[in-house]
Structure formats: structure tokens, C-alpha cells
Amino acid sequence: MKKTAITLAAGALLASMAFAGSAFAQDYPTKPITVVVPFSAGGPTDTVARLVAEVMSQDLGQQVVVQNVGGAGGTLGAGQVAVAQNDGYTLLLHHIGMSTAPTLYRSLPYDPTTDFAPIGLITSVPMTLVARKDFEPNTMAELLDYVKANGEDITYAHAGIGSASQLCGMLFMNAVDAQMTTVPYQGSGPAMTDIIGGQVDLICDQTTNTTSQIQAGEVKAYGVTSPERLGNLPDLATTAEGGLELEIGVWHGLYAPAGTDAAIIERLEAALQVALANETVISRFAELGTVPVTAEEATPAALTETLTSQIELWKGVIEAAGVYAD
Ligand code: ASP
């Protein structure tokens, strides 16, 4: 008898908790949402986040605020979101680094596949090899020879181990079979400032962060890592055209901490799709050589699929290169 009463009370409590949860999800959002970008302000991931966040804010009726938590190649910010409250008010916008970090870091404090609830893919974007404008080589062929001859005398900037620029640099050095001196930053925004200022020699970075500098002649560009030339930079040859086998597309995704209510994920997914269909977002992305995904790809299923397959893909490449953060 006593047991039945307890069971009933527990059942009632559970039911009321579930009701409170769904009522909470129905009202969502009732306050500003933070999107953590795990790199510095002014870089390409930050640019993608700010463009998308503005339209998501309008759609959700609450401010979507970008917070830059740079450090450790994006793993610091991702680690913070992995343990944040799963109430829909702290999200993560990250890139391909979600799939490389599990192999690069032997002791990563989070698991990208279990500590996050994927919301959707956002964009894919190629990278460009660019240097300070007075860097000696003028063409891709000259660059390849120059790196082979001068190796460690050359400074290569990247956004930390786990970043796209580090991945691209690693692939580049492997292809050329030479080591350059690497200079880590908390994001490629500040790295680009130093390239323009002439403090470092070379970087491989998303076109989101290099297009205007290339167009303005502030940097010297050698090639784009896409299979075809880009509409926004038609004069820039592909890496393959320049004799370098290096193809890489950086993808971005939006995540919540694992265990976030399914109704909240759905609401965020819908807002993300609205942002990616927005004319201003589409045309700004086009100017920057960044391609927004389709509505079918801006979904938890597509992001889960990409994340899982990319972890496998990069595992093989990184293990073959033998590059680790610790
Ligand atoms: N583009 C950077 C990277 O190399 C990160 C950033 O600042 O967005 O991953």
C-alpha cells in the first residue's frame, strides 16, 4: 500500500517534470542565447557566426549573442559548451576541427559524438594559401621550391592544433615534404593581421577571411583548395592547377550540449534554416566564397552523418602524418 502511494507520487512527479519541460520548450527562447565561437573575433568562423546569428535573432525573437572563446585550436570553447547547461541558451558554432580534434588530442576532455546535440550544418568553404605581400615566391611553383629550400626559416601562422589552418598547413608540409616554423594564434583573425603587417610569412585560411585581403592586394595568394576556381576570385588558380595536391573544404556546424530538449533543437534548426535562406546572408556568403548548405543539410541528421564520417576520414590522415597535440 505504502509502496503504491510512493510509486504514484513518483509517477505524478515525473509527469509534472515532463510537462514543465515541454512547457519550457514551448516558450523557448525567453532570454538571449549565447553562441560560442571557439576562435578569436574577426576570423572566418566568427564571420559565419555573426551573419547567421543576426537572422536567427530576428526569427527567434531573442538576441543570439556570439561569444569568442579562442584557445587550444578550438578545443577550449568546444569543451566549455560540452559541459554547459543543456537548456538551449548556450550553443557552439564550430568547424571541421570537431572531427580532427579527437585524433589530434589524445586526451580531449569531450567527445564530439556524445557530448553534443547536433542542430545542423551551416556552410562549406575552401581555403587559400596566402602570404605577406612581399614574400619572395610569386607563383605556386615558386612557393613549392621556396618552402623546400627554406623550410624552418619560414613562419607559418595557424589557429592552434585542431584548427583548419593547422590541418591545411600539415597537409601542405606533408605534400612538400618540408617543415616550416609554426606560429599559433587563438584564431586566424589576429593571424591575418600579422600576415598583413609582415610579422609572419604564410597561412592557409578559409576564403571567408582572405577574399577581401586578396582583392585589395594586401596579401599574396597562391591557390585555392577547391576542385574548381571560385566565382568570387576567378583569377586565383586551384592548388591542383599550381601542381599541389591539396584539396580541403571546411564545413561548419551548430551544436547544443547533449541532452537538450528535442523541441528546442527543432526550434533552433528551423531558425538556422531561415538564416541560410536569407538573401543578405546568401549574398554575403557568395562574396566570401562560402557556400550555405541546403535546408536538408541544415539538420541534426546531416550534421551527425558529416561529423561521424569526417572523424573517420581525418583519423587516417592525421595518424599517417603523425601529428599530435600532446
Ligand atoms: N580559420 C581558423 C582556423 O584555422 C579559425 C578561425 O579563426 O575562424 O580554423
Residues whose N, C-alpha, C, O or C-beta is under 5 A from the ligand:
A	BS01	LIG	F39 S40 G43 P44 T45 D46 A159 S163 A164 S165 Q166 G187 S188 G189 Q206
